Amino acid sequence: ETYCDGDELVDRSVDRSGWGPFKPWAVCCPTCVQEVQRVVALCSEFRIPVVPRGAGTGLEGGALPVRGGVVVDVMNLRHFDLQSDDLVLTCGPGLFKLEVNKMLEERGLLLGPDPASNPS
């Protein structure tokens, strides 16, 4: 989905940094990698700034559209692929760390890193 006005833009104009608000020109909420690629390619063609955004829990303002542009909200990218034999996990940025660990716990595993943004 893509939004050009309304609460979706307002919601993504701030994060937990206390900076802003910086209202984006549009918000895209892709559901697969190919949609992300299309949005980024189109924005690149027209030299439109792209700002990736997860849960908006960052404290440094990295997900804020300071120069406008398109916010690509990655929270719908929730794939989970565990190769148990190799202990290789590939997952989407829309999964929270606690969700990932719950799925791993069912297999007797744990994701070790504990970032400051936990529980996101």
HELIX and SHEET records of a PDB file:
HELIX    1   1 ASP A    7  ASP A   11  1                                   5    
HELIX    2   2 VAL A   33  GLU A   45  1                                  13    
HELIX    3   3 LYS A   97  GLU A  105  1                                   9    
SHEET    1   A 4 THR A   2  TYR A   3  0                                        
SHEET    2   A 4 ALA A  26  CYS A  28 -1                                        
SHEET    3   A 4 VAL A  70  ASP A  73  1                                        
SHEET    4   A 4 VAL A  50  ARG A  53  1                                        
SHEET    1   B 2 PHE A  80  GLN A  83  0                                        
SHEET    2   B 2 VAL A  88  CYS A  91 -1                                        
END                                                                             
